[in-house]
Amino acid sequence: MTIIHAVYSLLVVYLARSINRLQRIISDPYTRNHYRSCLYGDKGYIAGPLKRELTDKSV
């Protein structure tokens, strides 16, 4: 039972840290734009329409 509790505690800590990192990424405009451009590769082919669609959906 102690091993299960320890693993559960580690998982909770890991998830909390991950959520904290995501919140920092979302709150920083430079980082958010950097990751957004990494997601769909800004080559200019579909970047404009896809960016508008993602912005409309608040992604």
N, CA, C and O atoms as a CHARMM CRD file, in Angstrom:
* protein
*
  236
    1    1 MET  N      0.81400  -1.19700   0.00000 PROA 1      0.00000
    2    1 MET  CA     0.00000   0.00000   0.00000 PROA 1      0.00000
    3    1 MET  C      0.86300   1.26900   0.00000 PROA 1      0.00000
    4    1 MET  O      0.48300   2.27800  -0.59400 PROA 1      0.00000
    5    2 THR  N      2.00900   1.21900   0.65600 PROA 2      0.00000
    6    2 THR  CA     2.87700   2.39300   0.72000 PROA 2      0.00000
    7    2 THR  C      3.46700   2.70700  -0.64700 PROA 2      0.00000
    8    2 THR  O      3.62300   3.87700  -0.99700 PROA 2      0.00000
    9    3 ILE  N      3.79600   1.68100  -1.42200 PROA 3      0.00000
   10    3 ILE  CA     4.36800   1.90000  -2.74800 PROA 3      0.00000
   11    3 ILE  C      3.33300   2.57100  -3.64600 PROA 3      0.00000
   12    3 ILE  O      3.66000   3.49400  -4.39200 PROA 3      0.00000
   13    4 ILE  N      2.10200   2.11400  -3.57700 PROA 4      0.00000
   14    4 ILE  CA     1.03900   2.71000  -4.38000 PROA 4      0.00000
   15    4 ILE  C      0.84900   4.17900  -3.99600 PROA 4      0.00000
   16    4 ILE  O      0.67700   5.03300  -4.86500 PROA 4      0.00000
   17    5 HSD  N      0.88100   4.46500  -2.71000 PROA 5      0.00000
   18    5 HSD  CA     0.72800   5.83700  -2.24400 PROA 5      0.00000
   19    5 HSD  C      1.89000   6.70800  -2.72700 PROA 5      0.00000
   20    5 HSD  O      1.68000   7.85600  -3.11900 PROA 5      0.00000
   21    6 ALA  N      3.10700   6.17200  -2.70300 PROA 6      0.00000
   22    6 ALA  CA     4.27700   6.93000  -3.15100 PROA 6      0.00000
   23    6 ALA  C      4.19700   7.21700  -4.64900 PROA 6      0.00000
   24    6 ALA  O      4.49400   8.32900  -5.08500 PROA 6      0.00000
   25    7 VAL  N      3.80000   6.22400  -5.43100 PROA 7      0.00000
   26    7 VAL  CA     3.66500   6.41500  -6.87600 PROA 7      0.00000
   27    7 VAL  C      2.56800   7.42800  -7.17100 PROA 7      0.00000
   28    7 VAL  O      2.73500   8.28700  -8.03700 PROA 7      0.00000
   29    8 TYR  N      1.47800   7.33900  -6.47900 PROA 8      0.00000
   30    8 TYR  CA     0.37900   8.29000  -6.65200 PROA 8      0.00000
   31    8 TYR  C      0.84100   9.70700  -6.31900 PROA 8      0.00000
   32    8 TYR  O      0.51500  10.65000  -7.04100 PROA 8      0.00000
   33    9 SER  N      1.59300   9.86300  -5.23700 PROA 9      0.00000
   34    9 SER  CA     2.09300  11.18200  -4.84400 PROA 9      0.00000
   35    9 SER  C      3.02700  11.75400  -5.90100 PROA 9      0.00000
   36    9 SER  O      2.95000  12.94000  -6.21900 PROA 9      0.00000
   37   10 LEU  N      3.90900  10.92100  -6.44700 PROA 10     0.00000
   38   10 LEU  CA     4.81300  11.37600  -7.49900 PROA 10     0.00000
   39   10 LEU  C      4.03800  11.79300  -8.74500 PROA 10     0.00000
   40   10 LEU  O      4.38300  12.78000  -9.39500 PROA 10     0.00000
   41   11 LEU  N      3.00300  11.04900  -9.07200 PROA 11     0.00000
   42   11 LEU  CA     2.18100  11.37500 -10.23400 PROA 11     0.00000
   43   11 LEU  C      1.47500  12.71100 -10.04400 PROA 11     0.00000
   44   11 LEU  O      1.40600  13.51400 -10.97500 PROA 11     0.00000
   45   12 VAL  N      0.95600  12.95100  -8.86100 PROA 12     0.00000
   46   12 VAL  CA     0.27500  14.21100  -8.57400 PROA 12     0.00000
   47   12 VAL  C      1.25300  15.37400  -8.68000 PROA 12     0.00000
   48   12 VAL  O      0.91100  16.41500  -9.24200 PROA 12     0.00000
   49   13 VAL  N      2.45800  15.21700  -8.15100 PROA 13     0.00000
   50   13 VAL  CA     3.47000  16.27500  -8.23100 PROA 13     0.00000
   51   13 VAL  C      3.84200  16.53500  -9.68700 PROA 13     0.00000
   52   13 VAL  O      3.95100  17.68900 -10.10000 PROA 13     0.00000
   53   14 TYR  N      4.03800  15.47000 -10.47000 PROA 14     0.00000
   54   14 TYR  CA     4.39100  15.61900 -11.88300 PROA 14     0.00000
   55   14 TYR  C      3.29200  16.35100 -12.65300 PROA 14     0.00000
   56   14 TYR  O      3.58200  17.24200 -13.45200 PROA 14     0.00000
   57   15 LEU  N      2.03900  15.98000 -12.41500 PROA 15     0.00000
   58   15 LEU  CA     0.92600  16.63800 -13.10100 PROA 15     0.00000
   59   15 LEU  C      0.81200  18.11000 -12.70300 PROA 15     0.00000
   60   15 LEU  O      0.53000  18.95900 -13.54900 PROA 15     0.00000
   61   16 ALA  N      1.02300  18.41100 -11.44900 PROA 16     0.00000
   62   16 ALA  CA     0.95500  19.80200 -10.99200 PROA 16     0.00000
   63   16 ALA  C      2.04400  20.63900 -11.65200 PROA 16     0.00000
   64   16 ALA  O      1.79400  21.77500 -12.05700 PROA 16     0.00000
   65   17 ARG  N      3.24700  20.08600 -11.76300 PROA 17     0.00000
   66   17 ARG  CA     4.33200  20.81600 -12.42400 PROA 17     0.00000
   67   17 ARG  C      4.03600  21.01000 -13.91100 PROA 17     0.00000
   68   17 ARG  O      4.31000  22.07500 -14.46500 PROA 17     0.00000
   69   18 SER  N      3.48400  19.99300 -14.55200 PROA 18     0.00000
   70   18 SER  CA     3.14800  20.10100 -15.97300 PROA 18     0.00000
   71   18 SER  C      2.08900  21.17000 -16.20400 PROA 18     0.00000
   72   18 SER  O      2.19100  21.94700 -17.15400 PROA 18     0.00000
   73   19 ILE  N      1.08400  21.21700 -15.35500 PROA 19     0.00000
   74   19 ILE  CA     0.03500  22.22900 -15.47900 PROA 19     0.00000
   75   19 ILE  C      0.63000  23.61900 -15.26400 PROA 19     0.00000
   76   19 ILE  O      0.25800  24.56600 -15.95800 PROA 19     0.00000
   77   20 ASN  N      1.54100  23.74600 -14.31600 PROA 20     0.00000
   78   20 ASN  CA     2.19000  25.02400 -14.06200 PROA 20     0.00000
   79   20 ASN  C      2.98100  25.47900 -15.28700 PROA 20     0.00000
   80   20 ASN  O      2.93000  26.65400 -15.65100 PROA 20     0.00000
   81   21 ARG  N      3.71700  24.55700 -15.93300 PROA 21     0.00000
   82   21 ARG  CA     4.46600  24.90200 -17.14000 PROA 21     0.00000
   83   21 ARG  C      3.53600  25.34400 -18.25400 PROA 21     0.00000
   84   21 ARG  O      3.81800  26.32400 -18.94300 PROA 21     0.00000
   85   22 LEU  N      2.43300  24.63500 -18.44100 PROA 22     0.00000
   86   22 LEU  CA     1.48700  25.00000 -19.48800 PROA 22     0.00000
   87   22 LEU  C      0.86800  26.36700 -19.23400 PROA 22     0.00000
   88   22 LEU  O      0.65300  27.13400 -20.17200 PROA 22     0.00000
   89   23 GLN  N      0.58200  26.67200 -17.99100 PROA 23     0.00000
   90   23 GLN  CA     0.02600  27.98600 -17.66400 PROA 23     0.00000
   91   23 GLN  C      1.02000  29.09400 -17.97900 PROA 23     0.00000
   92   23 GLN  O      0.63000  30.16200 -18.45000 PROA 23     0.00000
   93   24 ARG  N      2.31400  28.84600 -17.72000 PROA 24     0.00000
   94   24 ARG  CA     3.32700  29.84700 -18.04900 PROA 24     0.00000
   95   24 ARG  C      3.44700  30.03100 -19.55400 PROA 24     0.00000
   96   24 ARG  O      3.61500  31.15600 -20.02400 PROA 24     0.00000
   97   25 ILE  N      3.36400  28.94500 -20.31900 PROA 25     0.00000
   98   25 ILE  CA     3.43700  29.03000 -21.77800 PROA 25     0.00000
   99   25 ILE  C      2.25600  29.82400 -22.31400 PROA 25     0.00000
  100   25 ILE  O      2.42400  30.68400 -23.17800 PROA 25     0.00000
  101   26 ILE  N      1.07400  29.54200 -21.81100 PROA 26     0.00000
  102   26 ILE  CA    -0.13100  30.21600 -22.29200 PROA 26     0.00000
  103   26 ILE  C     -0.10700  31.69900 -21.93600 PROA 26     0.00000
  104   26 ILE  O     -0.58300  32.52500 -22.71400 PROA 26     0.00000
  105   27 SER  N      0.43500  32.04600 -20.77900 PROA 27     0.00000
  106   27 SER  CA     0.39200  33.44100 -20.33900 PROA 27     0.00000
  107   27 SER  C      1.44600  34.31100 -21.01900 PROA 27     0.00000
  108   27 SER  O      1.28700  35.53100 -21.05300 PROA 27     0.00000
  109   28 ASP  N      2.51100  33.73100 -21.55900 PROA 28     0.00000
  110   28 ASP  CA     3.56800  34.50800 -22.20500 PROA 28     0.00000
  111   28 ASP  C      3.33200  34.56800 -23.71000 PROA 28     0.00000
  112   28 ASP  O      3.40300  33.53300 -24.37300 PROA 28     0.00000
  113   29 PRO  N      3.05300  35.75100 -24.27600 PROA 29     0.00000
  114   29 PRO  CA     2.73300  35.85200 -25.70400 PROA 29     0.00000
  115   29 PRO  C      3.86000  35.37000 -26.61200 PROA 29     0.00000
  116   29 PRO  O      3.59500  34.72200 -27.62500 PROA 29     0.00000
  117   30 TYR  N      5.12800  35.67600 -26.26700 PROA 30     0.00000
  118   30 TYR  CA     6.24300  35.25300 -27.11500 PROA 30     0.00000
  119   30 TYR  C      6.33300  33.73400 -27.17100 PROA 30     0.00000
  120   30 TYR  O      6.44800  33.14900 -28.24800 PROA 30     0.00000
  121   31 THR  N      6.28100  33.10300 -26.01200 PROA 31     0.00000
  122   31 THR  CA     6.38400  31.64800 -25.95200 PROA 31     0.00000
  123   31 THR  C      5.18400  30.99200 -26.61800 PROA 31     0.00000
  124   31 THR  O      5.32800  29.98900 -27.31700 PROA 31     0.00000
  125   32 ARG  N      4.00100  31.55700 -26.40300 PROA 32     0.00000
  126   32 ARG  CA     2.79200  31.00400 -27.01700 PROA 32     0.00000
  127   32 ARG  C      2.90600  31.05100 -28.54100 PROA 32     0.00000
  128   32 ARG  O      2.57600  30.07200 -29.21100 PROA 32     0.00000
  129   33 ASN  N      3.36700  32.16800 -29.09500 PROA 33     0.00000
  130   33 ASN  CA     3.52000  32.27600 -30.54200 PROA 33     0.00000
  131   33 ASN  C      4.60200  31.34400 -31.06000 PROA 33     0.00000
  132   33 ASN  O      4.47500  30.78600 -32.15000 PROA 33     0.00000
  133   34 HSD  N      5.67200  31.17200 -30.28100 PROA 34     0.00000
  134   34 HSD  CA     6.74100  30.25700 -30.69300 PROA 34     0.00000
  135   34 HSD  C      6.21800  28.82800 -30.80300 PROA 34     0.00000
  136   34 HSD  O      6.45600  28.15200 -31.80400 PROA 34     0.00000
  137   35 TYR  N      5.51100  28.37200 -29.77900 PROA 35     0.00000
  138   35 TYR  CA     4.98400  27.01100 -29.81500 PROA 35     0.00000
  139   35 TYR  C      3.89900  26.85400 -30.87100 PROA 35     0.00000
  140   35 TYR  O      3.78200  25.79500 -31.48700 PROA 35     0.00000
  141   36 ARG  N      3.11500  27.88700 -31.08200 PROA 36     0.00000
  142   36 ARG  CA     2.07900  27.82700 -32.11400 PROA 36     0.00000
  143   36 ARG  C      2.72800  27.65800 -33.48700 PROA 36     0.00000
  144   36 ARG  O      2.25100  26.87000 -34.30200 PROA 36     0.00000
  145   37 SER  N      3.81400  28.39300 -33.74900 PROA 37     0.00000
  146   37 SER  CA     4.47900  28.26600 -35.04800 PROA 37     0.00000
  147   37 SER  C      5.16000  26.91100 -35.18700 PROA 37     0.00000
  148   37 SER  O      5.27300  26.38900 -36.29600 PROA 37     0.00000
  149   38 CYS  N      5.61300  26.33800 -34.08300 PROA 38     0.00000
  150   38 CYS  CA     6.20400  24.99400 -34.13600 PROA 38     0.00000
  151   38 CYS  C      5.15200  23.93700 -34.44900 PROA 38     0.00000
  152   38 CYS  O      5.45300  22.93500 -35.09800 PROA 38     0.00000
  153   39 LEU  N      3.92600  24.15300 -33.99200 PROA 39     0.00000
  154   39 LEU  CA     2.87800  23.15700 -34.19600 PROA 39     0.00000
  155   39 LEU  C      2.51400  22.98300 -35.66400 PROA 39     0.00000
  156   39 LEU  O      2.33500  21.85700 -36.12900 PROA 39     0.00000
  157   40 TYR  N      2.40500  24.07400 -36.38900 PROA 40     0.00000
  158   40 TYR  CA     1.96300  23.93200 -37.76900 PROA 40     0.00000
  159   40 TYR  C      3.01800  24.36800 -38.77400 PROA 40     0.00000
  160   40 TYR  O      2.69200  24.49400 -39.95400 PROA 40     0.00000
  161   41 GLY  N      4.24800  24.60200 -38.38100 PROA 41     0.00000
  162   41 GLY  CA     5.35300  24.88400 -39.28600 PROA 41     0.00000
  163   41 GLY  C      5.08100  26.06500 -40.19500 PROA 41     0.00000
  164   41 GLY  O      4.41700  25.91800 -41.22200 PROA 41     0.00000
  165   42 ASP  N      5.57700  27.21400 -39.83900 PROA 42     0.00000
  166   42 ASP  CA     5.26900  28.43800 -40.56600 PROA 42     0.00000
  167   42 ASP  C      6.08800  28.52300 -41.85000 PROA 42     0.00000
  168   42 ASP  O      7.12800  29.18100 -41.87500 PROA 42     0.00000
  169   43 LYS  N      5.63000  27.86600 -42.91900 PROA 43     0.00000
  170   43 LYS  CA     6.27400  27.92600 -44.21900 PROA 43     0.00000
  171   43 LYS  C      5.52800  28.86700 -45.15600 PROA 43     0.00000
  172   43 LYS  O      6.01300  29.16500 -46.24700 PROA 43     0.00000
  173   44 GLY  N      4.37500  29.33100 -44.75000 PROA 44     0.00000
  174   44 GLY  CA     3.62400  30.27300 -45.56100 PROA 44     0.00000
  175   44 GLY  C      2.56900  29.62800 -46.44400 PROA 44     0.00000
  176   44 GLY  O      1.77100  30.33900 -47.05400 PROA 44     0.00000
  177   45 TYR  N      2.53800  28.30700 -46.53100 PROA 45     0.00000
  178   45 TYR  CA     1.56900  27.63600 -47.40700 PROA 45     0.00000
  179   45 TYR  C      0.16300  27.70900 -46.82300 PROA 45     0.00000
  180   45 TYR  O     -0.77300  28.18000 -47.47000 PROA 45     0.00000
  181   46 ILE  N      0.03500  27.22800 -45.57900 PROA 46     0.00000
  182   46 ILE  CA    -1.27600  27.22300 -44.93800 PROA 46     0.00000
  183   46 ILE  C     -1.25400  28.02000 -43.63900 PROA 46     0.00000
  184   46 ILE  O     -2.23300  28.03000 -42.89200 PROA 46     0.00000
  185   47 ALA  N     -0.14400  28.68100 -43.37800 PROA 47     0.00000
  186   47 ALA  CA     0.02700  29.34900 -42.08300 PROA 47     0.00000
  187   47 ALA  C     -1.05000  30.39500 -41.82500 PROA 47     0.00000
  188   47 ALA  O     -1.60800  30.45200 -40.72900 PROA 47     0.00000
  189   48 GLY  N     -1.34800  31.22300 -42.82600 PROA 48     0.00000
  190   48 GLY  CA    -2.33700  32.28200 -42.63700 PROA 48     0.00000
  191   48 GLY  C     -3.71500  31.75000 -42.30700 PROA 48     0.00000
  192   48 GLY  O     -4.27900  32.10900 -41.27300 PROA 48     0.00000
  193   49 PRO  N     -4.28300  30.88500 -43.17600 PROA 49     0.00000
  194   49 PRO  CA    -5.62300  30.36200 -42.89200 PROA 49     0.00000
  195   49 PRO  C     -5.68700  29.54300 -41.60700 PROA 49     0.00000
  196   49 PRO  O     -6.65200  29.63700 -40.84900 PROA 49     0.00000
  197   50 LEU  N     -4.64800  28.73500 -41.36500 PROA 50     0.00000
  198   50 LEU  CA    -4.65300  27.91100 -40.16100 PROA 50     0.00000
  199   50 LEU  C     -4.52900  28.77400 -38.91500 PROA 50     0.00000
  200   50 LEU  O     -5.16900  28.49700 -37.90000 PROA 50     0.00000
  201   51 LYS  N     -3.71100  29.81700 -38.98600 PROA 51     0.00000
  202   51 LYS  CA    -3.57100  30.70700 -37.84000 PROA 51     0.00000
  203   51 LYS  C     -4.89400  31.38500 -37.51500 PROA 51     0.00000
  204   51 LYS  O     -5.26700  31.50500 -36.34800 PROA 51     0.00000
  205   52 ARG  N     -5.60400  31.82900 -38.55200 PROA 52     0.00000
  206   52 ARG  CA    -6.92300  32.44600 -38.31000 PROA 52     0.00000
  207   52 ARG  C     -7.90100  31.44700 -37.69300 PROA 52     0.00000
  208   52 ARG  O     -8.66200  31.78700 -36.78700 PROA 52     0.00000
  209   53 GLU  N     -7.87100  30.20700 -38.19700 PROA 53     0.00000
  210   53 GLU  CA    -8.78600  29.18800 -37.66400 PROA 53     0.00000
  211   53 GLU  C     -8.45500  28.88200 -36.21300 PROA 53     0.00000
  212   53 GLU  O     -9.35700  28.77000 -35.38300 PROA 53     0.00000
  213   54 LEU  N     -7.16100  28.74500 -35.89300 PROA 54     0.00000
  214   54 LEU  CA    -6.77300  28.47200 -34.51600 PROA 54     0.00000
  215   54 LEU  C     -7.11200  29.64400 -33.60100 PROA 54     0.00000
  216   54 LEU  O     -7.51900  29.44600 -32.45600 PROA 54     0.00000
  217   55 THR  N     -6.94300  30.86100 -34.10500 PROA 55     0.00000
  218   55 THR  CA    -7.28500  32.03400 -33.31300 PROA 55     0.00000
  219   55 THR  C     -8.79300  32.11200 -33.07000 PROA 55     0.00000
  220   55 THR  O     -9.23000  32.47200 -31.97700 PROA 55     0.00000
  221   56 ASP  N     -9.58500  31.77400 -34.08900 PROA 56     0.00000
  222   56 ASP  CA   -11.03400  31.76700 -33.91900 PROA 56     0.00000
  223   56 ASP  C    -11.46900  30.75900 -32.86000 PROA 56     0.00000
  224   56 ASP  O    -12.42700  30.99200 -32.12200 PROA 56     0.00000
  225   57 LYS  N    -10.75700  29.64000 -32.79500 PROA 57     0.00000
  226   57 LYS  CA   -11.11100  28.59700 -31.83300 PROA 57     0.00000
  227   57 LYS  C    -10.42400  28.80100 -30.50000 PROA 57     0.00000
  228   57 LYS  O    -10.57200  27.97800 -29.59700 PROA 57     0.00000
  229   58 SER  N     -9.66300  29.89900 -30.35700 PROA 58     0.00000
  230   58 SER  CA    -8.93800  30.24200 -29.11900 PROA 58     0.00000
  231   58 SER  C     -7.93900  29.16900 -28.71300 PROA 58     0.00000
  232   58 SER  O     -7.83200  28.81500 -27.53900 PROA 58     0.00000
  233   59 VAL  N     -7.21700  28.66100 -29.69000 PROA 59     0.00000
  234   59 VAL  CA    -6.17900  27.65400 -29.39600 PROA 59     0.00000
  235   59 VAL  C     -4.85800  28.35000 -29.25800 PROA 59     0.00000
  236   59 VAL  O     -3.84100  27.70100 -29.01100 PROA 59     0.00000
